């Protein structure tokens, strides 16, 4: 049975953490960069050399928000034997695969234009980025009273063999476990404070100018001690793309935030269940309201299919194994194959635009177990990560705010 590679990095020095990561993932980073060196020029119209020349333009945009993470990127470059510009571009691949992020805003909005073609093989509107189906299951939706989060992560099949399971430990922050393309700071994951993040692309790149790349935003969210801090990141940092962020907390709370370069929208679970795909479900931004069409049309049926499947947890999810089975069956749904909840490669697409479900995740925020399928959920079982989320620091270890539970103990 296949397994995802695991990498642990730790320490107070960001550059040293990056070196640890880069050394451990050197071969996988090389593969990932080889793929994007082909796919990014196709998306941006820029040669890969031009992209690398311009990648440092992001530094002054990121620096005010995440200087330590920039140092970690420098360390990844050193450890992997690549340049800083290459690793920065790798951590900006979402922005680079949706068009030319260095062009004026009115030249970047191709994902909402009619009939725009790349290489004559498919409309820009059908180009995906993080085409995923995410979910949160709260206590009202299951007999065990647990909190689960997870998703099918659909991505280019060409980078499927670059995915790693990453554990990050640093003083003063909760420990993070996440699954990510090798060399990236974050993508999806959870932390030892009981907070998880599942993200989905939304298309709609109507922002003007460079903004903080999504990988940096996601890492800052995952290093948050509580939902307040996480939402401060989400609402306080401007991005150039629209991205959906599903935040779930072990105390039985979830909120889904549809972020855009303009205003954000949000929604909450219904009867303890929340499912989100790749279309705007809470609102449609005014900038695209008159012409909006989902950039991933299968999202329109993936969401109700997953909602229907996961409702079974309320009735039959009487054991953790039963819940896992229901989730796996649901996330293996092949309705409208190959463009289904369980996404298989569609041979009709250009070879650089062929997507598949590369990982399916199921995280129990109540017990701290982190489970993943190394590939399609219809063909692979969920495997438990070698670490428990709560092996890291909890709220009682938070350096700046007291744990209210300790205050109650002292008062009693």
N, C-alpha and C positions, 0 to 999 in steps of 0.2 A: 504494500500500500504506500502511495506517495505521501510525503510529509513536507510541510513548508519549512524552509530553513529558519532557525531561530538565532537572534542576535541580541546580546545584552550589552548596553553601554551605561557607564556610571561615572560619577565624579562631579566636583564643583566647577572644574574648568571646562568651558564650553568647547574650546578648540580641541582639548584632549578627548572629550566625548566624541567629537566628530571624527578624530583620527581613529579611534577604536572602531567606529561604525564603518568608515571608509576601508580600513584594512580588512574587516570581516566580510564586506560586501563587494570587494574589488571586482571580481569576475562578473557579478550580477549587474553592477553599475555599468560596466563596459557594454554588456548586452543591451541594457536600457538605452544608453546613449546612442548606440548604433541604430536602434529603431527610430529614435526621435530625430537623429540626423537625416533620416529619409522622410519621415512623416511631417515634421515641422516645416520644412521648405515648401511642401505641397500645400500646407494650410496657410502659411503666411505670405508666400510669394518671395520670401527672402532666402538667400543661400544660408547654409548652416554657419559659415564663417561670419556672415553679416549678423546673424542672431547672436553669436558669441561676442562679437564686438559691441553689441548694444545691450547685452544682458546686464552689465554693471550699472546701466541707467536706473535699475531698480534699487540700488543700494541706498541712495538718499531718501527714497520713499519708505523703505523698510526700517531704516536705522532708528527713527524716533520711537518705533513701536517694539522692535525686537532685535536690539543690537547683539544680544548673546546668541540668538539663533543665526545671525549672520556669521558670527565666529564659529559656530558649529558647522555651518556650510563650508567655511574655509578649512576646518579640520577634516571634513569628509573628503574634500578635494585632495588634501595632503595625504591622507591615509590611503586613498584609492589610486593615487598617481595621476589624477586628472586636474584640469585647471579650475580655478574658482568660478570662472564664467560658465563652464560646462555644468557644474553642480548647481549653480544658481539657475541656469536654464532648465535643468531637470526639475527643480523645485518650482518652476513657473510653467510647467508643460501644459497645465490647464489653460492658461492665458495664451500660450503659443500655439495651441492646437485649435483655437477658436478664431483665428485670423491674425492679423499683424497688430500686436498690442502697442507698437511704437508709432502707428499711424494715427492721424486725427480721428476722433470718435465717429464722425460721419462717414469714415471710410472703413469702419470696423463692424458695421451692423449687418453683415451678410447673412446671419442666421435668420433674419426676418424678411429677406427680400424674396420676391417671387422669381422662380425659374433660374436662379443663379446656380451655375454648375461648376464643379471642379473636375477637370479632366473628362468632362462629358459623361461621367458614370453615375452621378447621383446628386440631388440637390444639396446645397449647403445646409438647408434646414434638417437634413437627416444625418448630419454629422453629430456624433455623440461625444460626451465627455462625462465619465462617471455615470453612465446610464445604469441606475440602480433602483431597486425596490427596497425601501427601509421600513422597519416596523418597531413599535414599542408595545409591550403587553404589560399592563399594570394589574395590581391585585384584584380589582373588580372583574377582570376578564379571565381569571383562572382560579380553580379551587385551592391551589397551594398557597395563594397569596404572595407569590413571588413577583419580581420585576425582571422582565427580559427585554433586551434590545437586539437588533440584528439587521441583516440585509443580504441580498444578493448583489455582489459587486460585479457589474458588467463593464469590461474594458477591452481594449485591443488585444486580440489573441496573441499578437506579436510580442507582448510584454508579460504574458502569463507566467513565464519561467523566471521572472525577476522579482516576484513577490516574496517578502520576508515577514516574519513575525518578530516585532521589535519591542524590547523592554528597556525603558529609560528611567534611570534612578539618578536624582540630583538633590542635594541638600535644599531644604526649604520648600520643596514642591512635592505634590503627590506623585507616586510612581505611575508611569504610563505604560500600558500594553496596547500595541496597535499593529494592524497589518497594512503594509505599505509597499510601494515600489522601492526597490533598493536604492538608497541614496537620498530619498525624500525624507523630510522632517516629520511628516504625519499625513495620514489620509483618513482612516477610521480607527476607533479604538475606545478605551475606557481607562479610568484611573482609580487609584486606591482610596480616593475620597468618595467613590460611588457614583461617578458621573461618566456617562458614555456619549459618544458622538458618532452618528452615522450621517454621511453626506451624499447628496445627489446633485448632478449637474442640472441646470435649468435652461441653458442656452441664454438667449436674450442679452448679448454683450453690448449694451448701449452706452456704456461708460466712456468718458473722454479722458485720455491721458493715462499714464501708468498709475496703478494703485497696488496695494499690498497683495501679493500672490496668495491664493487660497491655502497652500500648504502651511504658510506661516500663521495664518489666522487659525487654522485647525489645531496646530500645535499649541498655540496660546490658549485655545479653549480647553484642550486636553490637560493642560497644566494648571487649570483653575481649581481652587479648593471647593467652590460651591457654584450654584447656578447663577447667583448674582454676578460673580466675577466673570463667568463664562458669557453671560449676556452683555456685560460691559464690553467685552472684546467684540462680540458679534455686532453690536450697535455703535461701537466707537471707532472701528477700523474700516475705512472705505476700501471696497474691492472693485475691480473693473468688470467682473463677470457676475452673473446671477447664479447663486448656488443655494441649495436647500440644506439646512442643518437641523437634524433631529437630535435634540438633547433629552436624555433620559436619566433620572436620578433614582437611586436605590430606595429612597424614602417614598416612592410611589408617585412620582411626578414626571410628566413629559411635556415638552413644548416643541413644536416644529416651526422653524423660522425660515421663511423664503426671503433670502437676502438678494439685493440688487445694488447696482451703483447708485440708485436713488433711494427711495423709501423701501422699508421691509414690510412683509406681511407675516402673520403668524396664526397658528391654529393649535387646538388641544385635542386630546383623545376623546372619543365617544364611547361611553360604557367601558372605559379602560383599554381601548384599542385605538392605535393610530398607525396608519399606513401611508407612505408617501412615495411617489414615483418621480418622473422627470418633467412634469408639467405643473404650472401654477395652480394650486388647489385652494389657497387662501384668498388670493386676489390676483388681478392682472395689472402690471405696472402701466401707468398712464402713457408712458413713452411708446408702448407697443400695443396698447389696447385695441386700436382700430384695425390692426393687421395681424394680431397674435395667432400663431399656430404652434402647437407643441413641437419642439425640435426632435422629439422622440415619440412618434405617434402611438407606439405600442404601450406607452405609459397609461394611455386612456383605458386600456383593458387590464393591464397588469395590476393596477391598484385595486379594483373591485374583486379580481380573482384572489388576490392575497387576503383581502379583508374577509372574503367568504371562507377561505381555508382556515384562517387563524381563529375565526369564531368558534371552531370546534374545540379549541383549548378550553373554553368556558365550560363545556360539558364533559369532555373526555380527558382533560389534562390533569389527571389525578395523581400522577407521578412525574418525576423529572424526565424519565425515559419516555413516557407517553407524550409529554410536551415536545421533546426533541423529535419524536417520530412525526407528530402532526406538523411541526415546523418544516421538517425535511420534505415531507410529502407536498406541502403547500409550495415551498420554494423550488420544487422539482416540476412544477406545473408546465406542461408543454402546449397549452392552448395557443394556437396560431404559430406553431413551430415553423421556422427556427427563431422567430422574433417573439419569444415568450418570456414568462417570468424566469424560467431556466433558459437562458439565452445560449443558443448554439451558433456556430459560425455559419453565416449566410454566404454561400459561394458566389452569389450574384454581386456582392460588393467588391470594390477595389481591394486588393490584397492588404493595403495599409489601413483600410477601414472595416476590417472584419472583427466583430466583437464576439465575446463569449462571457458567460459567468465564470470568472476566474477564481472567486472565493465566495462561499456563503458562510455567514457568521451567525452565531447564537451565543449571546453573553447573558449569563444569569447574574444580575447585579445584586441579588439577595445572597447568593452563596459565593460569588466571586469567580465562578468557572467561566472560562473563555474558550469557546469551541469554534472550529473552522473546518470547512471542507477544502482540501487542496485541489480545487477545480470544480467541475460541475457537481451540483448537489444531487443530481439524478444518478451519478456514477460513483460518488465518494461519500463516505460516512463522515459525520462530524467528529473531529479529533480534538481532544482537550489539550490546551496549551500546558507547557510544563510548569507554569507559574500560576498562582492564584492572585487575583487582583488585590486582595487585602493582605498580602504579604508585605506590602509597602506601608508608608506612613498614612495614618488616618487623621481625622479632625483633631484628636487629642494631641497630635504632633505639629499642628499648624503653628508657625512661629509668630504670627501677628494677631491672632484672634483666639480667645478662649473657647473651648468646647463647652456648649451649654450643658451637656450631660455631666461634666465634671462639676459645674456650678451647682447643679441639683444635688449631687452627692455630698458636696461640702455643706450645703444648706441643710441637708437631712441629718 
